[in-house]
Amino acid sequence: MSEAPLSGKLALVTGASRGIGRAVADTLYAAGAHVVRLARSLKDGSAERRTDLRCDVTDPAAVDRAVARVLGELGVADIVVNNAGTFFIKRIEETSLEDFTRTLAVNLTGPFLVARAFVPHLVKRGAGHLVTIGSVSDHVAYSGSIAYAASKYGLRGMHEVLRQDLSRTGVRTTLVSPGPVDTPIWDPVDPDSKPGFTKRSAMLQAEDVARAVLYAVTQAPRVDVTEIRLMPTVYTARG
């Protein structure tokens, strides 16, 4: 592999202002890509091989505006990473309708809107890579994660359908499903103080997930890495 395997490529990452999304964006940038970072907390701006766009992926109009700007100014992305997400732990009786619908909006509707906006352009070109950041919770049910599990199981289902629909188009799809990752989403939970939770010192790091994404998108065109599962070496059953 060359020192800059993604030189000349255009990558877009959602939820790229912190955590996994920021690590993915930084890793793809270091590999030579021009990286478009989307997040609600970012201000519009650009620098060498980097474009920041403020965008709430749950807002169809905002997604359309951001995508139109990318297409108009930079062209069709070679790599699209659907990463934006939200997480909390509540049992069903504690989960409000607003909690549930907001989680589905961020974790499932947002990725749908982004994929819907880019997939036709990728198919028309006959090349590209759609990466979805899932979770261990897209295939393992954990007590108290009713909204999060519903969204991530749904996200996995969407990935599987896209994989089938795009299998003969030249567009590759990868689902990256990590176990617990030490990012600020765990701050309200404080897993170190709770029995049965993986301690933060033992969790994966955001850079571990980013390297998995880089591995998937830098394979030869004949190789379709359809799924990557990552777990901490020291792991408890709860998360």
C-alpha positions in Angstrom: 0.0 0.0 0.0 1.3 3.5 -0.8 1.9 6.1 1.8 -1.2 7.9 0.6 -3.6 5.2 -0.6 -6.5 7.6 -0.8 -4.7 10.4 -2.6 -7.1 12.0 -5.0 -10.2 10.5 -3.3 -13.1 12.4 -1.8 -14.5 11.1 1.4 -17.5 12.3 3.4 -18.1 11.5 7.1 -21.2 12.3 9.2 -21.0 13.1 12.9 -17.4 14.0 12.3 -16.9 16.6 15.0 -15.9 14.2 17.8 -15.5 10.5 18.8 -15.5 7.9 16.1 -16.5 10.3 13.3 -13.6 12.6 14.0 -11.2 9.7 14.2 -12.4 8.3 10.9 -12.2 11.7 9.2 -8.7 12.2 10.5 -7.6 8.8 9.4 -9.0 9.2 5.9 -7.3 12.6 5.7 -4.0 11.2 6.8 -4.4 8.5 4.0 -4.5 11.3 1.4 -8.3 11.9 0.9 -10.0 15.2 0.7 -12.4 14.9 3.6 -15.8 16.5 4.0 -16.9 16.5 7.6 -20.6 16.9 8.4 -21.9 17.6 11.9 -24.4 19.8 13.7 -21.7 21.5 15.7 -19.4 22.4 12.9 -19.1 25.7 11.2 -18.9 25.9 7.4 -15.3 26.2 6.3 -12.6 24.8 4.2 -8.8 24.2 4.2 -6.4 22.1 2.3 -8.2 18.8 1.5 -10.8 19.5 4.2 -14.3 20.9 4.0 -16.5 21.3 7.0 -20.3 21.6 6.6 -22.8 22.2 9.4 -25.6 19.7 8.9 -28.2 18.0 10.9 -28.6 14.6 9.2 -32.1 14.2 10.6 -33.3 17.2 8.5 -34.0 16.2 4.9 -33.6 19.8 3.6 -30.2 20.2 5.4 -28.9 16.9 4.0 -30.1 17.9 0.5 -28.3 21.3 0.8 -25.1 19.7 2.0 -25.1 17.1 -0.6 -25.8 19.6 -3.4 -22.9 21.7 -2.2 -20.6 18.7 -2.2 -21.6 17.6 -5.6 -21.4 21.1 -7.0 -18.1 22.1 -5.5 -16.2 18.8 -5.1 -18.0 16.2 -7.1 -19.3 12.7 -6.2 -17.7 11.3 -3.0 -15.7 8.1 -3.4 -16.3 7.1 0.2 -19.4 7.9 2.3 -19.2 7.1 6.0 -22.5 7.1 7.9 -21.4 7.6 11.4 -23.6 10.1 13.2 -25.4 8.6 16.1 -26.8 9.0 19.6 -26.9 6.6 22.6 -28.5 6.3 26.0 -29.5 3.5 28.4 -33.1 3.4 29.6 -35.6 0.7 30.1 -38.8 0.9 28.0 -40.9 2.3 30.9 -38.3 5.2 31.2 -38.1 5.8 27.5 -40.3 8.6 26.2 -41.7 8.7 22.8 -39.5 11.7 22.1 -36.4 9.6 23.3 -37.4 6.8 20.9 -38.2 8.9 17.8 -35.1 11.0 18.3 -32.9 7.9 18.5 -34.4 6.5 15.3 -34.1 9.8 13.6 -30.4 10.2 14.3 -29.3 6.5 14.1 -31.5 5.3 11.2 -33.3 8.1 9.3 -30.2 10.2 9.1 -28.1 7.4 7.5 -31.0 6.6 5.1 -31.2 10.3 4.0 -27.4 10.4 3.4 -27.4 7.1 1.5 -30.4 8.0 -0.5 -28.7 11.2 -1.6 -25.4 9.7 -2.7 -26.2 6.1 -3.9 -27.7 7.1 -7.2 -24.6 9.1 -8.1 -22.3 6.2 -7.0 -24.3 3.8 -9.1 -24.2 6.1 -12.1 -20.4 6.3 -11.8 -20.2 2.6 -11.2 -17.8 2.9 -8.2 -17.8 4.1 -4.6 -17.9 2.8 -1.1 -20.7 3.3 1.5 -19.6 2.6 5.0 -22.1 2.3 7.9 -20.9 2.5 11.5 -23.1 0.1 13.4 -22.6 -1.4 16.8 -22.4 -4.6 18.7 -26.1 -3.7 19.5 -27.0 -4.3 15.8 -26.7 -8.0 16.5 -26.7 -8.4 20.3 -29.6 -7.3 22.5 -28.7 -5.6 25.8 -31.2 -4.9 28.6 -32.1 -1.3 28.9 -31.2 -0.3 25.3 -34.7 -0.5 23.7 -34.3 2.6 21.5 -30.7 2.1 20.6 -31.1 -1.5 19.7 -34.2 -0.8 17.6 -32.2 1.8 15.7 -29.1 -0.3 15.2 -30.9 -3.5 14.3 -32.7 -1.3 11.7 -29.5 0.1 10.5 -28.1 -3.3 10.0 -31.2 -4.3 8.0 -30.7 -1.3 5.8 -27.1 -2.2 5.2 -28.0 -5.7 4.2 -30.6 -4.6 1.7 -28.2 -2.0 0.2 -25.5 -4.7 0.0 -27.9 -6.8 -2.1 -29.2 -3.9 -4.2 -25.7 -2.6 -5.0 -23.9 -6.0 -5.4 -23.6 -5.7 -9.2 -23.1 -2.0 -9.5 -19.5 -1.5 -8.6 -20.5 0.2 -5.3 -19.1 -1.5 -2.3 -20.7 -1.6 1.2 -19.2 -2.2 4.6 -20.9 -2.4 8.0 -18.5 -1.8 10.9 -19.9 -3.0 14.2 -17.8 -2.2 17.2 -18.3 -3.1 20.8 -18.0 -0.3 23.4 -15.7 2.5 22.4 -14.3 5.0 24.8 -15.9 8.3 23.6 -17.9 11.0 25.4 -21.2 9.1 24.8 -20.3 7.1 27.9 -20.0 10.1 30.2 -23.6 10.1 31.4 -23.5 6.3 32.0 -20.2 6.3 33.9 -19.6 2.6 33.3 -16.6 2.4 35.7 -19.0 2.8 38.6 -21.5 0.2 37.4 -21.1 -3.6 37.8 -21.3 -5.6 34.6 -20.0 -2.8 32.3 -16.7 -2.9 30.4 -14.4 -0.3 32.1 -13.4 2.6 30.0 -9.8 1.7 30.1 -10.6 -1.6 28.5 -12.9 -0.2 25.8 -11.9 0.1 22.1 -10.5 3.5 21.1 -12.1 5.6 18.3 -8.9 5.1 16.3 -9.4 1.3 16.3 -12.7 1.8 14.5 -11.1 4.3 12.1 -8.4 1.8 11.2 -11.1 -0.7 10.4 -12.8 1.7 8.1 -9.5 2.5 6.4 -8.8 -1.2 5.9 -12.2 -1.7 4.2 -11.9 1.2 1.8 -8.3 0.6 0.7 -8.8 -2.9 -0.5 -8.5 -3.8 -4.2 -11.7 -3.1 -6.2 -12.2 -6.9 -6.4 -12.5 -7.1 -2.6 -15.8 -6.2 -0.9 -15.4 -6.2 2.9 -19.0 -6.5 3.7 -18.8 -6.5 7.5 -16.2 -6.0 10.3 -16.9 -6.7 14.0 -14.6 -5.3 16.6 -14.7 -6.2 20.3 -12.4 -5.3 23.2 -10.1 -8.0 24.3 -11.4 -7.7 27.9 -15.2 -7.5 27.6 -18.2 -8.0 29.9 -21.6 -9.1 28.8 -23.3 -5.8 29.5 -21.4 -3.4 27.2 
